[in-house]
Amino acid sequence: MGLEEYKGVYVFAQQVDNVINSIAFELIGKGKDLAEALGTQVTAVLVGSGVKNLADELAEYGADKVIVVDDPELKEYRTEPYAHALSSVIEKYKPEIMLVGATAIGRDLGPRVSARIHTGLTADCTQLEIGDFPINPVPGKETKHNQLLMTRPAFGGNTIATIACPDFRPQMATVRPGVMQKREKQAGVKANVEEFNPGFTPDNKYVEILEIVKAVTDTVDIMDAKILVSGGRGVGSAENFKLLEDLAEAIGGTVSCSRAVVDAGWKPKDLQVGQTGKTVRPHVYFAIGISGAIQHIAGMEESDIIVAINKDETAPIFSVADYGVVGDLNKILPVLTEQIKAARAAN
C-alpha cells in the first residue's frame, strides 16, 4: 500500500429522512482541526436518495468539498448498499482519514467498510489528534509522524487507550456523538459538490424493508438540553425523582440520570449520561445524588457549570464541580426549587 497516495480528511455525513444528523457537523468541526494540522482539506461524504440539496448545509459547517452518492437504493439505510457506497468512495478518492459517527448506523457501517478496504478501525473514540507514533519513542523502532492518534475508553472506562494505525490507510475511527464541537455555522456558503455513483446491483445480501415504524416519544433529547438536572443512586427511589422534576420545571431544565438509576429501572436508558449513555455539554449540569464515577464524569465534564449536591463530602463528583453543596437532597431541593420559583416570579 502506497500510503503517500492517501490525502485528506473525510467525514461520513449521516442523514435520515433527508435530515443531517448533528454528528456530521461535529465530525466536520473536528475534521477541520485535523486537516489544519496536516495541511489538507475536509470532505463530507453524503449518501442517500435525493440528498444533493443537503450539501450546502455541510459547507456552512465547514466542509471544503461534498461527495454525493445519490441512488434510489440508498433511500433508507441498509447495510449492504451503504457499505458499498462508502467503501467505493474510499477506494476511488483515497482519504488519509475517514471519520464516522458512533451512532446506531455508524456502528453498523464502520466495521463493515473497514473490513472491505482492509484497514483498522478504532471504535467509540472520545479524542482525536495528530501526533507521533509511538507516542513514547522506542529504541530501534521508527517514529512515524503525522499519525491520527485515536483515544477511547477501554475496560469499562477504567483505562484510556490511545491507538494508531500507522501501516494502513485510511485511518478510520467512529466517534461518540456529543464529544466533538461543531463550528459556528456560516450561512450562505455554497458547497463544492462532486457526484459519484459506483452503481448498485441488488443481490441476496440486500435486505428488503417491509415496514418502517417510527418510535413516538415526548422525551426531550438530553444532548440538546441547555440545563440538565441529573440524579443518581443517592436520590433513593423512582418516586424521589419528583424532587428533581420539580426543580427542572422551575429552572427550565430537563431531567437526566446516571447508569445506576437506569439499572434500577427508575428511568429509561434515553436519559442516561455517561460512558455507556450519552455525552452532554449543557450550560448548567446539576449532579444530584451522583457519586461521580469516572464513567459518568466522562459524559458530562464538558458542561459549562457543574453543580453537585451530595451528602458525602468525599464524593468524586466534587472534584469536577464548580459549585458543591454537602447535605441531604430531600431538604435542599425543595428549598432550592422554591427560591428559583420566587426569583422568577419577581422578574
Buried (B, 14 or more C-beta within 10 A) or exposed (E): EEBEEBBBBBBBBBBEEEEBBBBBBBBBBBBBBBBEBBEBBBBBBBBBEEBBEBBBBBBBBBBBBBBBBBBEBBBBBBBBBBBBBBBBBBEEBBBBBBBBBBBEBBBBBBBBBBEBBEBBBBBBBBBBBBBBBBEEEEEEEEEBEEBBBBBBBEEEBEEBEBBBBBEBBBBBBBBBBBBBEBBEEEEEBEBBBEEBEBEBEEEEEBEEEEEEEEEEEEEBEBBEBEBBBBBBBBBBEEEBBEBBBBBBBBBEBBBBBBBBBBEBEBBEEBBBBBBBBBBBBBEBBBBBBBBBBBBBBBBBBBBEEBBBBBBEEEBBBBEBBEEBBBEEBEEBBEEBBEEBBEEEEEE
